[in-house]
Amino acid sequence: MTEAKVVTAGVTRWKLMGLGAVGVTGMAAAALASLVTAYWTDIWRGASRRVAILDVED
């Protein structure tokens, strides 16, 4: 019976570590999404300016 408890404890630990990794990944994705949302106008303006420059050079 003690072997089953050791295995169960190990699986529980892996599960908690996995949930922690998912949480950290979610926070990083939220931070990135916030940055893109906050600077979307600048990103769009920069991208359209580059397209215009490429059109002029061709």
N, C-alpha and C positions, 0 to 999 in steps of 0.2 A: 504494500500500500504506500510506503514511503516513496517508492520510485514514481508512482503516479503523481504524487504531490510535487515532486521535483520537476517532472515534465510539465505539469499544469502551471507551476510557478514560472517556468521558462517561457511557456507560450504566453502567459499573461504579460510578462516583461516585454516580449517581442511585440505584442499587440499595443502596449502603451508606447513603446518606442516608435512604432509605425504611426500611431495617432499623433504623436509629437511631431514627426516629420511632415505629416499632412498639414498640421497646424502651421508650422513654419513656412511651408510652401504656400499655403493660403494667404498668410500675412504678406509674403513677398509679392504675390500676384496682386493683392489689394493695393500695395504701395505703388507698384508699377502702373496699375490701372488709374490710380489717383494722379500720378504724374502726367500720364498721357491725357487724361481728362483736363487737368489744369492748364497744360500747355498745348492743347490741340490746335488752337488758332495759330500759334507760332510754328508748330510742326507742319500744318497745312500750307501756311504761307511760304515756308522754306522749301517744301516739296514743289509747290507750283512755280516758285522762282527758278529752281533748278531745271524744271521742264522747259520754262521759257528760255533760259540760257542755252539749253541744248538745241532748241528749235532755231535760235538765231545763228548758232555756229554751223549748222548743217547747210 
